[in-house]
Amino acid sequence: MVISRSQIQWCLAMLLCMVANVAAQDTVNPVQVAGQGPFLADGTRNSWSDQNSIVIWTRTTRFPEMLVDGLPFVSLSAREANALSRSRDPDELLRAQLPDGATLDQMFGACPGAAGRVRLSWFPEGSPDETKRTEWTTTDSESDFTAQWKLTDLKPGTQYTTIVEAQTTDGQPGASLTGSFRTAPAADVAKPLRFCVTTCHDFIRRDDDMNGHKIYPTMSHMNPDFLVHAGDI
């Protein structure tokens, strides 16, 4: 399959709907409380973490889950894919791989974004009286409906609870999502770590149609301290 830029964005959103919650320092499965939308079908992701800081990412979506009964992509022969790979026309790449008259939002695994606003709250686990929160951030098509925040002044080796809230652009409540992360141990603390490394986990290589890849549950059961994602999501 040849992938255009718009399909890369779609595949990223779809796989984030599928992938098990084993992102860096994430130790519990997020729980989404759905309202009228916008929703948070892509969950939250964290990265660039150290003893005192971390980056949290999320995306507002039109539906609470990916489209599981969408249309299948057109299968291309090796010769057709090779010929199409020479094209630099994104519209041509898209037309060749979608059924006549279909759009990406109608395809299996689609997770279309939706404009809205989001904010993040966080506190050390068990200490909600220490809650801090961001201002509301607007999500729109210019950013593929994503938002991210860099949290600083965190405590080393500490489990934090996170709450992402979504709302419509006019302030009506949408979905909310609870998750967690753990910061790295202090620099002078020796501690064994568990982690996973993945690569080539893109959509066309998935070996579990509904869940992405069969390895994800095993990775989740390992409760890794962090995940190294080497590419091809």
mmCIF file of the C-alpha atoms, coordinates in Angstrom:
data_MODEL
# 
_entry.id   MODEL 
# 
loop_
_atom_site.group_PDB 
_atom_site.id 
_atom_site.type_symbol 
_atom_site.label_atom_id 
_atom_site.label_alt_id 
_atom_site.label_comp_id 
_atom_site.label_asym_id 
_atom_site.label_entity_id 
_atom_site.label_seq_id 
_atom_site.pdbx_PDB_ins_code 
_atom_site.Cartn_x 
_atom_site.Cartn_y 
_atom_site.Cartn_z 
_atom_site.occupancy 
_atom_site.B_iso_or_equiv 
_atom_site.pdbx_formal_charge 
_atom_site.auth_seq_id 
_atom_site.auth_comp_id 
_atom_site.auth_asym_id 
_atom_site.auth_atom_id 
_atom_site.pdbx_PDB_model_num 
ATOM 1   C CA . MET A 1 1   ? 0.000   0.000  0.000   1.00 0.00 ? 1   MET A CA 1 
ATOM 2   C CA . VAL A 1 2   ? 1.253   3.506  -0.869  1.00 0.00 ? 2   VAL A CA 1 
ATOM 3   C CA . ILE A 1 3   ? 0.455   6.111  1.751   1.00 0.00 ? 3   ILE A CA 1 
ATOM 4   C CA . SER A 1 4   ? -0.165  9.822  1.185   1.00 0.00 ? 4   SER A CA 1 
ATOM 5   C CA . ARG A 1 5   ? 0.288   12.509 3.839   1.00 0.00 ? 5   ARG A CA 1 
ATOM 6   C CA . SER A 1 6   ? -3.421  12.572 4.660   1.00 0.00 ? 6   SER A CA 1 
ATOM 7   C CA . GLN A 1 7   ? -3.367  8.808  5.120   1.00 0.00 ? 7   GLN A CA 1 
ATOM 8   C CA . ILE A 1 8   ? -0.324  9.075  7.384   1.00 0.00 ? 8   ILE A CA 1 
ATOM 9   C CA . GLN A 1 9   ? -2.324  11.420 9.633   1.00 0.00 ? 9   GLN A CA 1 
ATOM 10  C CA . TRP A 1 10  ? -5.271  9.017  9.520   1.00 0.00 ? 10  TRP A CA 1 
ATOM 11  C CA . CYS A 1 11  ? -3.099  5.967  10.263  1.00 0.00 ? 11  CYS A CA 1 
ATOM 12  C CA . LEU A 1 12  ? -1.538  7.743  13.231  1.00 0.00 ? 12  LEU A CA 1 
ATOM 13  C CA . ALA A 1 13  ? -4.948  8.589  14.653  1.00 0.00 ? 13  ALA A CA 1 
ATOM 14  C CA . MET A 1 14  ? -6.257  5.079  14.016  1.00 0.00 ? 14  MET A CA 1 
ATOM 15  C CA . LEU A 1 15  ? -3.289  3.312  15.589  1.00 0.00 ? 15  LEU A CA 1 
ATOM 16  C CA . LEU A 1 16  ? -3.461  5.557  18.624  1.00 0.00 ? 16  LEU A CA 1 
ATOM 17  C CA . CYS A 1 17  ? -7.051  4.344  19.004  1.00 0.00 ? 17  CYS A CA 1 
ATOM 18  C CA . MET A 1 18  ? -5.783  0.746  18.821  1.00 0.00 ? 18  MET A CA 1 
ATOM 19  C CA . VAL A 1 19  ? -2.489  0.740  20.652  1.00 0.00 ? 19  VAL A CA 1 
ATOM 20  C CA . ALA A 1 20  ? -2.382  -0.533 24.226  1.00 0.00 ? 20  ALA A CA 1 
ATOM 21  C CA . ASN A 1 21  ? -1.636  2.026  26.868  1.00 0.00 ? 21  ASN A CA 1 
ATOM 22  C CA . VAL A 1 22  ? 2.079   1.367  27.220  1.00 0.00 ? 22  VAL A CA 1 
ATOM 23  C CA . ALA A 1 23  ? 3.407   4.852  26.461  1.00 0.00 ? 23  ALA A CA 1 
ATOM 24  C CA . ALA A 1 24  ? 6.254   6.270  28.504  1.00 0.00 ? 24  ALA A CA 1 
ATOM 25  C CA . GLN A 1 25  ? 5.742   5.893  32.265  1.00 0.00 ? 25  GLN A CA 1 
ATOM 26  C CA . ASP A 1 26  ? 2.011   5.199  31.756  1.00 0.00 ? 26  ASP A CA 1 
ATOM 27  C CA . THR A 1 27  ? 0.937   2.642  34.367  1.00 0.00 ? 27  THR A CA 1 
ATOM 28  C CA . VAL A 1 28  ? -2.850  2.497  34.273  1.00 0.00 ? 28  VAL A CA 1 
ATOM 29  C CA . ASN A 1 29  ? -5.360  2.257  31.466  1.00 0.00 ? 29  ASN A CA 1 
ATOM 30  C CA . PRO A 1 30  ? -7.125  5.599  30.953  1.00 0.00 ? 30  PRO A CA 1 
ATOM 31  C CA . VAL A 1 31  ? -10.842 5.668  31.701  1.00 0.00 ? 31  VAL A CA 1 
ATOM 32  C CA . GLN A 1 32  ? -12.922 7.807  29.356  1.00 0.00 ? 32  GLN A CA 1 
ATOM 33  C CA . VAL A 1 33  ? -16.190 9.330  30.529  1.00 0.00 ? 33  VAL A CA 1 
ATOM 34  C CA . ALA A 1 34  ? -18.138 10.264 27.423  1.00 0.00 ? 34  ALA A CA 1 
ATOM 35  C CA . GLY A 1 35  ? -20.530 13.183 27.217  1.00 0.00 ? 35  GLY A CA 1 
ATOM 36  C CA . GLN A 1 36  ? -21.964 14.687 24.050  1.00 0.00 ? 36  GLN A CA 1 
ATOM 37  C CA . GLY A 1 37  ? -18.556 15.161 22.474  1.00 0.00 ? 37  GLY A CA 1 
ATOM 38  C CA . PRO A 1 38  ? -15.988 16.135 21.506  1.00 0.00 ? 38  PRO A CA 1 
ATOM 39  C CA . PHE A 1 39  ? -14.524 12.794 22.542  1.00 0.00 ? 39  PHE A CA 1 
ATOM 40  C CA . LEU A 1 40  ? -11.003 11.562 23.302  1.00 0.00 ? 40  LEU A CA 1 
ATOM 41  C CA . ALA A 1 41  ? -10.836 8.334  21.295  1.00 0.00 ? 41  ALA A CA 1 
ATOM 42  C CA . ASP A 1 42  ? -7.063  8.665  20.829  1.00 0.00 ? 42  ASP A CA 1 
ATOM 43  C CA . GLY A 1 43  ? -6.542  8.742  24.579  1.00 0.00 ? 43  GLY A CA 1 
ATOM 44  C CA . THR A 1 44  ? -3.510  10.524 26.005  1.00 0.00 ? 44  THR A CA 1 
ATOM 45  C CA . ARG A 1 45  ? 0.190   9.980  25.387  1.00 0.00 ? 45  ARG A CA 1 
ATOM 46  C CA . ASN A 1 46  ? 3.199   11.148 27.340  1.00 0.00 ? 46  ASN A CA 1 
ATOM 47  C CA . SER A 1 47  ? 6.825   11.512 26.336  1.00 0.00 ? 47  SER A CA 1 
ATOM 48  C CA . TRP A 1 48  ? 10.053  13.455 26.874  1.00 0.00 ? 48  TRP A CA 1 
ATOM 49  C CA . SER A 1 49  ? 9.861   12.655 30.559  1.00 0.00 ? 49  SER A CA 1 
ATOM 50  C CA . ASP A 1 50  ? 12.583  12.982 33.178  1.00 0.00 ? 50  ASP A CA 1 
ATOM 51  C CA . GLN A 1 51  ? 12.743  13.466 36.945  1.00 0.00 ? 51  GLN A CA 1 
ATOM 52  C CA . ASN A 1 52  ? 10.946  16.808 36.922  1.00 0.00 ? 52  ASN A CA 1 
ATOM 53  C CA . SER A 1 53  ? 9.052   17.222 33.649  1.00 0.00 ? 53  SER A CA 1 
ATOM 54  C CA . ILE A 1 54  ? 6.934   15.447 31.047  1.00 0.00 ? 54  ILE A CA 1 
ATOM 55  C CA . VAL A 1 55  ? 4.919   16.248 27.898  1.00 0.00 ? 55  VAL A CA 1 
ATOM 56  C CA . ILE A 1 56  ? 1.262   15.152 27.731  1.00 0.00 ? 56  ILE A CA 1 
ATOM 57  C CA . TRP A 1 57  ? -0.564  14.874 24.369  1.00 0.00 ? 57  TRP A CA 1 
ATOM 58  C CA . THR A 1 58  ? -4.217  14.358 23.430  1.00 0.00 ? 58  THR A CA 1 
ATOM 59  C CA . ARG A 1 59  ? -6.607  14.765 20.482  1.00 0.00 ? 59  ARG A CA 1 
ATOM 60  C CA . THR A 1 60  ? -10.296 15.635 20.314  1.00 0.00 ? 60  THR A CA 1 
ATOM 61  C CA . THR A 1 61  ? -12.387 13.313 18.139  1.00 0.00 ? 61  THR A CA 1 
ATOM 62  C CA . ARG A 1 62  ? -15.849 13.228 16.587  1.00 0.00 ? 62  ARG A CA 1 
ATOM 63  C CA . PHE A 1 63  ? -16.716 9.795  17.997  1.00 0.00 ? 63  PHE A CA 1 
ATOM 64  C CA . PRO A 1 64  ? -15.801 7.956  21.229  1.00 0.00 ? 64  PRO A CA 1 
ATOM 65  C CA . GLU A 1 65  ? -14.183 5.052  19.325  1.00 0.00 ? 65  GLU A CA 1 
ATOM 66  C CA . MET A 1 66  ? -12.668 4.301  15.930  1.00 0.00 ? 66  MET A CA 1 
ATOM 67  C CA . LEU A 1 67  ? -14.943 3.261  13.051  1.00 0.00 ? 67  LEU A CA 1 
ATOM 68  C CA . VAL A 1 68  ? -15.019 -0.536 13.274  1.00 0.00 ? 68  VAL A CA 1 
ATOM 69  C CA . ASP A 1 69  ? -17.461 -1.169 10.419  1.00 0.00 ? 69  ASP A CA 1 
ATOM 70  C CA . GLY A 1 70  ? -15.849 1.129  7.867   1.00 0.00 ? 70  GLY A CA 1 
ATOM 71  C CA . LEU A 1 71  ? -15.017 0.354  4.257   1.00 0.00 ? 71  LEU A CA 1 
ATOM 72  C CA . PRO A 1 72  ? -11.901 -1.701 3.433   1.00 0.00 ? 72  PRO A CA 1 
ATOM 73  C CA . PHE A 1 73  ? -9.076  -0.129 1.460   1.00 0.00 ? 73  PHE A CA 1 
ATOM 74  C CA . VAL A 1 74  ? -8.589  -1.154 -2.160  1.00 0.00 ? 74  VAL A CA 1 
ATOM 75  C CA . SER A 1 75  ? -5.959  -3.891 -2.441  1.00 0.00 ? 75  SER A CA 1 
ATOM 76  C CA . LEU A 1 76  ? -3.132  -3.080 -4.859  1.00 0.00 ? 76  LEU A CA 1 
ATOM 77  C CA . SER A 1 77  ? -0.880  -5.539 -6.613  1.00 0.00 ? 77  SER A CA 1 
ATOM 78  C CA . ALA A 1 78  ? 2.877   -5.184 -6.178  1.00 0.00 ? 78  ALA A CA 1 
ATOM 79  C CA . ARG A 1 79  ? 3.093   -3.769 -9.704  1.00 0.00 ? 79  ARG A CA 1 
ATOM 80  C CA . GLU A 1 80  ? 0.318   -1.231 -9.048  1.00 0.00 ? 80  GLU A CA 1 
ATOM 81  C CA . ALA A 1 81  ? 1.860   -0.174 -5.740  1.00 0.00 ? 81  ALA A CA 1 
ATOM 82  C CA . ASN A 1 82  ? 5.286   0.223  -7.344  1.00 0.00 ? 82  ASN A CA 1 
ATOM 83  C CA . ALA A 1 83  ? 3.865   2.387  -10.131 1.00 0.00 ? 83  ALA A CA 1 
ATOM 84  C CA . LEU A 1 84  ? 1.869   4.486  -7.680  1.00 0.00 ? 84  LEU A CA 1 
ATOM 85  C CA . SER A 1 85  ? 4.905   5.027  -5.452  1.00 0.00 ? 85  SER A CA 1 
ATOM 86  C CA . ARG A 1 86  ? 6.368   7.282  -8.153  1.00 0.00 ? 86  ARG A CA 1 
ATOM 87  C CA . SER A 1 87  ? 3.455   9.693  -7.894  1.00 0.00 ? 87  SER A CA 1 
ATOM 88  C CA . ARG A 1 88  ? 3.794   12.939 -5.961  1.00 0.00 ? 88  ARG A CA 1 
ATOM 89  C CA . ASP A 1 89  ? 0.114   13.816 -6.322  1.00 0.00 ? 89  ASP A CA 1 
ATOM 90  C CA . PRO A 1 90  ? -1.638  13.208 -2.964  1.00 0.00 ? 90  PRO A CA 1 
ATOM 91  C CA . ASP A 1 91  ? -5.058  13.160 -4.620  1.00 0.00 ? 91  ASP A CA 1 
ATOM 92  C CA . GLU A 1 92  ? -3.940  10.445 -7.040  1.00 0.00 ? 92  GLU A CA 1 
ATOM 93  C CA . LEU A 1 93  ? -2.506  8.386  -4.180  1.00 0.00 ? 93  LEU A CA 1 
ATOM 94  C CA . LEU A 1 94  ? -5.766  8.672  -2.290  1.00 0.00 ? 94  LEU A CA 1 
ATOM 95  C CA . ARG A 1 95  ? -8.055  7.903  -5.236  1.00 0.00 ? 95  ARG A CA 1 
ATOM 96  C CA . ALA A 1 96  ? -6.166  4.711  -6.047  1.00 0.00 ? 96  ALA A CA 1 
ATOM 97  C CA . GLN A 1 97  ? -6.660  3.271  -2.573  1.00 0.00 ? 97  GLN A CA 1 
ATOM 98  C CA . LEU A 1 98  ? -10.225 4.293  -1.702  1.00 0.00 ? 98  LEU A CA 1 
ATOM 99  C CA . PRO A 1 99  ? -13.440 2.807  -3.108  1.00 0.00 ? 99  PRO A CA 1 
ATOM 100 C CA . ASP A 1 100 ? -15.197 5.082  -5.612  1.00 0.00 ? 100 ASP A CA 1 
ATOM 101 C CA . GLY A 1 101 ? -16.843 7.998  -3.850  1.00 0.00 ? 101 GLY A CA 1 
ATOM 102 C CA . ALA A 1 102 ? -15.432 7.127  -0.413  1.00 0.00 ? 102 ALA A CA 1 
ATOM 103 C CA . THR A 1 103 ? -13.536 9.441  1.940   1.00 0.00 ? 103 THR A CA 1 
ATOM 104 C CA . LEU A 1 104 ? -10.959 8.617  4.606   1.00 0.00 ? 104 LEU A CA 1 
ATOM 105 C CA . ASP A 1 105 ? -13.544 9.234  7.320   1.00 0.00 ? 105 ASP A CA 1 
ATOM 106 C CA . GLN A 1 106 ? -15.570 6.301  5.958   1.00 0.00 ? 106 GLN A CA 1 
ATOM 107 C CA . MET A 1 107 ? -12.724 3.776  6.034   1.00 0.00 ? 107 MET A CA 1 
ATOM 108 C CA . PHE A 1 108 ? -12.134 1.031  8.589   1.00 0.00 ? 108 PHE A CA 1 
ATOM 109 C CA . GLY A 1 109 ? -10.291 2.374  11.620  1.00 0.00 ? 109 GLY A CA 1 
ATOM 110 C CA . ALA A 1 110 ? -11.113 6.011  10.884  1.00 0.00 ? 110 ALA A CA 1 
ATOM 111 C CA . CYS A 1 111 ? -10.960 8.299  13.897  1.00 0.00 ? 111 CYS A CA 1 
ATOM 112 C CA . PRO A 1 112 ? -11.868 11.759 12.574  1.00 0.00 ? 112 PRO A CA 1 
ATOM 113 C CA . GLY A 1 113 ? -11.046 14.766 14.691  1.00 0.00 ? 113 GLY A CA 1 
ATOM 114 C CA . ALA A 1 114 ? -13.458 17.363 16.002  1.00 0.00 ? 114 ALA A CA 1 
ATOM 115 C CA . ALA A 1 115 ? -12.887 20.951 17.019  1.00 0.00 ? 115 ALA A CA 1 
ATOM 116 C CA . GLY A 1 116 ? -13.162 21.693 20.707  1.00 0.00 ? 116 GLY A CA 1 
ATOM 117 C CA . ARG A 1 117 ? -11.258 22.759 23.782  1.00 0.00 ? 117 ARG A CA 1 
ATOM 118 C CA . VAL A 1 118 ? -9.250  20.713 26.275  1.00 0.00 ? 118 VAL A CA 1 
ATOM 119 C CA . ARG A 1 119 ? -7.527  21.240 29.588  1.00 0.00 ? 119 ARG A CA 1 
ATOM 120 C CA . LEU A 1 120 ? -5.311  19.052 31.748  1.00 0.00 ? 120 LEU A CA 1 
ATOM 121 C CA . SER A 1 121 ? -5.308  18.572 35.527  1.00 0.00 ? 121 SER A CA 1 
ATOM 122 C CA . TRP A 1 122 ? -2.651  16.609 37.436  1.00 0.00 ? 122 TRP A CA 1 
ATOM 123 C CA . PHE A 1 123 ? -1.691  15.789 41.011  1.00 0.00 ? 123 PHE A CA 1 
ATOM 124 C CA . PRO A 1 124 ? 0.465   13.283 42.925  1.00 0.00 ? 124 PRO A CA 1 
ATOM 125 C CA . GLU A 1 125 ? -1.537  10.079 43.319  1.00 0.00 ? 125 GLU A CA 1 
ATOM 126 C CA . GLY A 1 126 ? -3.652  10.217 46.478  1.00 0.00 ? 126 GLY A CA 1 
ATOM 127 C CA . SER A 1 127 ? -3.180  13.981 46.902  1.00 0.00 ? 127 SER A CA 1 
ATOM 128 C CA . PRO A 1 128 ? -5.953  15.721 44.933  1.00 0.00 ? 128 PRO A CA 1 
ATOM 129 C CA . ASP A 1 129 ? -5.523  18.759 47.178  1.00 0.00 ? 129 ASP A CA 1 
ATOM 130 C CA . GLU A 1 130 ? -2.296  19.406 45.226  1.00 0.00 ? 130 GLU A CA 1 
ATOM 131 C CA . THR A 1 131 ? -4.111  19.584 41.870  1.00 0.00 ? 131 THR A CA 1 
ATOM 132 C CA . LYS A 1 132 ? -2.739  21.885 39.201  1.00 0.00 ? 132 LYS A CA 1 
ATOM 133 C CA . ARG A 1 133 ? -4.456  22.571 35.881  1.00 0.00 ? 133 ARG A CA 1 
ATOM 134 C CA . THR A 1 134 ? -3.850  24.286 32.590  1.00 0.00 ? 134 THR A CA 1 
ATOM 135 C CA . GLU A 1 135 ? -5.952  26.888 30.848  1.00 0.00 ? 135 GLU A CA 1 
ATOM 136 C CA . TRP A 1 136 ? -8.334  25.681 28.135  1.00 0.00 ? 136 TRP A CA 1 
ATOM 137 C CA . THR A 1 137 ? -6.608  25.006 24.798  1.00 0.00 ? 137 THR A CA 1 
ATOM 138 C CA . THR A 1 138 ? -8.493  25.157 21.485  1.00 0.00 ? 138 THR A CA 1 
ATOM 139 C CA . THR A 1 139 ? -8.132  22.213 19.100  1.00 0.00 ? 139 THR A CA 1 
ATOM 140 C CA . ASP A 1 140 ? -8.853  22.590 15.377  1.00 0.00 ? 140 ASP A CA 1 
ATOM 141 C CA . SER A 1 141 ? -7.924  21.244 11.955  1.00 0.00 ? 141 SER A CA 1 
ATOM 142 C CA . GLU A 1 142 ? -4.755  23.345 11.796  1.00 0.00 ? 142 GLU A CA 1 
ATOM 143 C CA . SER A 1 143 ? -3.226  21.154 14.521  1.00 0.00 ? 143 SER A CA 1 
ATOM 144 C CA . ASP A 1 144 ? -5.082  17.963 13.490  1.00 0.00 ? 144 ASP A CA 1 
ATOM 145 C CA . PHE A 1 145 ? -7.248  18.578 16.583  1.00 0.00 ? 145 PHE A CA 1 
ATOM 146 C CA . THR A 1 146 ? -4.326  17.870 18.934  1.00 0.00 ? 146 THR A CA 1 
ATOM 147 C CA . ALA A 1 147 ? -3.025  19.609 22.034  1.00 0.00 ? 147 ALA A CA 1 
ATOM 148 C CA . GLN A 1 148 ? -0.016  19.031 24.239  1.00 0.00 ? 148 GLN A CA 1 
ATOM 149 C CA . TRP A 1 149 ? 1.378   20.457 27.424  1.00 0.00 ? 149 TRP A CA 1 
ATOM 150 C CA . LYS A 1 150 ? 4.808   20.382 29.057  1.00 0.00 ? 150 LYS A CA 1 
ATOM 151 C CA . LEU A 1 151 ? 4.535   19.916 32.813  1.00 0.00 ? 151 LEU A CA 1 
ATOM 152 C CA . THR A 1 152 ? 7.450   21.066 34.957  1.00 0.00 ? 152 THR A CA 1 
ATOM 153 C CA . ASP A 1 153 ? 8.371   21.205 38.655  1.00 0.00 ? 153 ASP A CA 1 
ATOM 154 C CA . LEU A 1 154 ? 7.359   17.570 39.150  1.00 0.00 ? 154 LEU A CA 1 
ATOM 155 C CA . LYS A 1 155 ? 8.697   15.355 41.936  1.00 0.00 ? 155 LYS A CA 1 
ATOM 156 C CA . PRO A 1 156 ? 11.153  12.551 41.020  1.00 0.00 ? 156 PRO A CA 1 
ATOM 157 C CA . GLY A 1 157 ? 9.973   8.944  41.257  1.00 0.00 ? 157 GLY A CA 1 
ATOM 158 C CA . THR A 1 158 ? 6.373   9.983  41.799  1.00 0.00 ? 158 THR A CA 1 
ATOM 159 C CA . GLN A 1 159 ? 3.114   8.592  40.431  1.00 0.00 ? 159 GLN A CA 1 
ATOM 160 C CA . TYR A 1 160 ? 0.797   11.308 39.110  1.00 0.00 ? 160 TYR A CA 1 
ATOM 161 C CA . THR A 1 161 ? -2.881  11.163 38.191  1.00 0.00 ? 161 THR A CA 1 
ATOM 162 C CA . THR A 1 162 ? -3.978  13.075 35.086  1.00 0.00 ? 162 THR A CA 1 
ATOM 163 C CA . ILE A 1 163 ? -7.442  14.206 34.031  1.00 0.00 ? 163 ILE A CA 1 
ATOM 164 C CA . VAL A 1 164 ? -8.081  15.534 30.519  1.00 0.00 ? 164 VAL A CA 1 
ATOM 165 C CA . GLU A 1 165 ? -11.398 17.315 30.007  1.00 0.00 ? 165 GLU A CA 1 
ATOM 166 C CA . ALA A 1 166 ? -12.880 18.163 26.615  1.00 0.00 ? 166 ALA A CA 1 
ATOM 167 C CA . GLN A 1 167 ? -15.633 20.607 25.765  1.00 0.00 ? 167 GLN A CA 1 
ATOM 168 C CA . THR A 1 168 ? -17.255 22.123 22.703  1.00 0.00 ? 168 THR A CA 1 
ATOM 169 C CA . THR A 1 169 ? -15.998 25.423 21.334  1.00 0.00 ? 169 THR A CA 1 
ATOM 170 C CA . ASP A 1 170 ? -18.883 27.156 23.120  1.00 0.00 ? 170 ASP A CA 1 
ATOM 171 C CA . GLY A 1 171 ? -18.079 25.555 26.472  1.00 0.00 ? 171 GLY A CA 1 
ATOM 172 C CA . GLN A 1 172 ? -20.471 22.599 26.670  1.00 0.00 ? 172 GLN A CA 1 
ATOM 173 C CA . PRO A 1 173 ? -18.958 19.592 28.518  1.00 0.00 ? 173 PRO A CA 1 
ATOM 174 C CA . GLY A 1 174 ? -17.629 16.718 26.412  1.00 0.00 ? 174 GLY A CA 1 
ATOM 175 C CA . ALA A 1 175 ? -15.627 13.635 27.343  1.00 0.00 ? 175 ALA A CA 1 
ATOM 176 C CA . SER A 1 176 ? -13.109 13.365 30.166  1.00 0.00 ? 176 SER A CA 1 
ATOM 177 C CA . LEU A 1 177 ? -10.226 10.943 30.513  1.00 0.00 ? 177 LEU A CA 1 
ATOM 178 C CA . THR A 1 178 ? -8.305  9.813  33.598  1.00 0.00 ? 178 THR A CA 1 
ATOM 179 C CA . GLY A 1 179 ? -4.806  8.341  33.353  1.00 0.00 ? 179 GLY A CA 1 
ATOM 180 C CA . SER A 1 180 ? -1.443  8.457  35.091  1.00 0.00 ? 180 SER A CA 1 
ATOM 181 C CA . PHE A 1 181 ? 2.313   8.635  34.684  1.00 0.00 ? 181 PHE A CA 1 
ATOM 182 C CA . ARG A 1 182 ? 5.378   8.149  36.863  1.00 0.00 ? 182 ARG A CA 1 
ATOM 183 C CA . THR A 1 183 ? 8.409   10.402 36.748  1.00 0.00 ? 183 THR A CA 1 
ATOM 184 C CA . ALA A 1 184 ? 11.937  8.990  36.540  1.00 0.00 ? 184 ALA A CA 1 
ATOM 185 C CA . PRO A 1 185 ? 13.778  8.253  39.798  1.00 0.00 ? 185 PRO A CA 1 
ATOM 186 C CA . ALA A 1 186 ? 16.098  10.894 41.218  1.00 0.00 ? 186 ALA A CA 1 
ATOM 187 C CA . ALA A 1 187 ? 19.528  10.933 39.582  1.00 0.00 ? 187 ALA A CA 1 
ATOM 188 C CA . ASP A 1 188 ? 21.194  9.515  42.702  1.00 0.00 ? 188 ASP A CA 1 
ATOM 189 C CA . VAL A 1 189 ? 18.714  6.621  43.053  1.00 0.00 ? 189 VAL A CA 1 
ATOM 190 C CA . ALA A 1 190 ? 19.576  3.243  41.482  1.00 0.00 ? 190 ALA A CA 1 
ATOM 191 C CA . LYS A 1 191 ? 16.480  1.349  40.368  1.00 0.00 ? 191 LYS A CA 1 
ATOM 192 C CA . PRO A 1 192 ? 15.870  -1.499 37.871  1.00 0.00 ? 192 PRO A CA 1 
ATOM 193 C CA . LEU A 1 193 ? 13.695  -0.540 34.904  1.00 0.00 ? 193 LEU A CA 1 
ATOM 194 C CA . ARG A 1 194 ? 11.480  -2.458 32.480  1.00 0.00 ? 194 ARG A CA 1 
ATOM 195 C CA . PHE A 1 195 ? 10.880  -1.120 28.993  1.00 0.00 ? 195 PHE A CA 1 
ATOM 196 C CA . CYS A 1 196 ? 9.692   -2.191 25.535  1.00 0.00 ? 196 CYS A CA 1 
ATOM 197 C CA . VAL A 1 197 ? 11.074  -1.296 22.097  1.00 0.00 ? 197 VAL A CA 1 
ATOM 198 C CA . THR A 1 198 ? 8.878   -1.378 18.984  1.00 0.00 ? 198 THR A CA 1 
ATOM 199 C CA . THR A 1 199 ? 9.238   -0.539 15.302  1.00 0.00 ? 199 THR A CA 1 
ATOM 200 C CA . CYS A 1 200 ? 7.362   -1.198 12.029  1.00 0.00 ? 200 CYS A CA 1 
ATOM 201 C CA . HIS A 1 201 ? 3.984   -1.175 13.776  1.00 0.00 ? 201 HIS A CA 1 
ATOM 202 C CA . ASP A 1 202 ? 2.219   0.783  11.051  1.00 0.00 ? 202 ASP A CA 1 
ATOM 203 C CA . PHE A 1 203 ? -1.350  0.060  9.977   1.00 0.00 ? 203 PHE A CA 1 
ATOM 204 C CA . ILE A 1 204 ? -0.645  -2.146 6.972   1.00 0.00 ? 204 ILE A CA 1 
ATOM 205 C CA . ARG A 1 205 ? 1.572   -4.473 9.061   1.00 0.00 ? 205 ARG A CA 1 
ATOM 206 C CA . ARG A 1 206 ? -0.893  -5.050 11.909  1.00 0.00 ? 206 ARG A CA 1 
ATOM 207 C CA . ASP A 1 207 ? -1.529  -8.699 12.797  1.00 0.00 ? 207 ASP A CA 1 
ATOM 208 C CA . ASP A 1 208 ? -4.681  -8.080 14.842  1.00 0.00 ? 208 ASP A CA 1 
ATOM 209 C CA . ASP A 1 209 ? -7.349  -6.289 12.826  1.00 0.00 ? 209 ASP A CA 1 
ATOM 210 C CA . MET A 1 210 ? -9.200  -4.819 15.797  1.00 0.00 ? 210 MET A CA 1 
ATOM 211 C CA . ASN A 1 211 ? -6.361  -4.215 18.252  1.00 0.00 ? 211 ASN A CA 1 
ATOM 212 C CA . GLY A 1 212 ? -3.407  -3.358 16.057  1.00 0.00 ? 212 GLY A CA 1 
ATOM 213 C CA . HIS A 1 213 ? -0.773  -5.912 17.040  1.00 0.00 ? 213 HIS A CA 1 
ATOM 214 C CA . LYS A 1 214 ? -0.927  -9.110 19.078  1.00 0.00 ? 214 LYS A CA 1 
ATOM 215 C CA . ILE A 1 215 ? 2.083   -8.075 21.151  1.00 0.00 ? 215 ILE A CA 1 
ATOM 216 C CA . TYR A 1 216 ? 0.261   -5.133 22.784  1.00 0.00 ? 216 TYR A CA 1 
ATOM 217 C CA . PRO A 1 217 ? -1.517  -7.087 25.576  1.00 0.00 ? 217 PRO A CA 1 
ATOM 218 C CA . THR A 1 218 ? 1.762   -8.806 26.502  1.00 0.00 ? 218 THR A CA 1 
ATOM 219 C CA . MET A 1 219 ? 3.525   -5.454 26.607  1.00 0.00 ? 219 MET A CA 1 
ATOM 220 C CA . SER A 1 220 ? 0.794   -4.045 28.817  1.00 0.00 ? 220 SER A CA 1 
ATOM 221 C CA . HIS A 1 221 ? 1.016   -6.997 31.242  1.00 0.00 ? 221 HIS A CA 1 
ATOM 222 C CA . MET A 1 222 ? 4.752   -6.324 31.594  1.00 0.00 ? 222 MET A CA 1 
ATOM 223 C CA . ASN A 1 223 ? 3.859   -2.914 33.048  1.00 0.00 ? 223 ASN A CA 1 
ATOM 224 C CA . PRO A 1 224 ? 6.910   -1.269 31.433  1.00 0.00 ? 224 PRO A CA 1 
ATOM 225 C CA . ASP A 1 225 ? 8.402   1.900  32.858  1.00 0.00 ? 225 ASP A CA 1 
ATOM 226 C CA . PHE A 1 226 ? 8.636   3.351  29.366  1.00 0.00 ? 226 PHE A CA 1 
ATOM 227 C CA . LEU A 1 227 ? 8.250   2.548  25.673  1.00 0.00 ? 227 LEU A CA 1 
ATOM 228 C CA . VAL A 1 228 ? 10.785  3.262  22.922  1.00 0.00 ? 228 VAL A CA 1 
ATOM 229 C CA . HIS A 1 229 ? 8.807   3.654  19.689  1.00 0.00 ? 229 HIS A CA 1 
ATOM 230 C CA . ALA A 1 230 ? 11.385  3.533  16.898  1.00 0.00 ? 230 ALA A CA 1 
ATOM 231 C CA . GLY A 1 231 ? 9.036   4.471  14.079  1.00 0.00 ? 231 GLY A CA 1 
ATOM 232 C CA . ASP A 1 232 ? 6.316   3.434  11.606  1.00 0.00 ? 232 ASP A CA 1 
ATOM 233 C CA . ILE A 1 233 ? 3.344   3.998  13.879  1.00 0.00 ? 233 ILE A CA 1 
# 
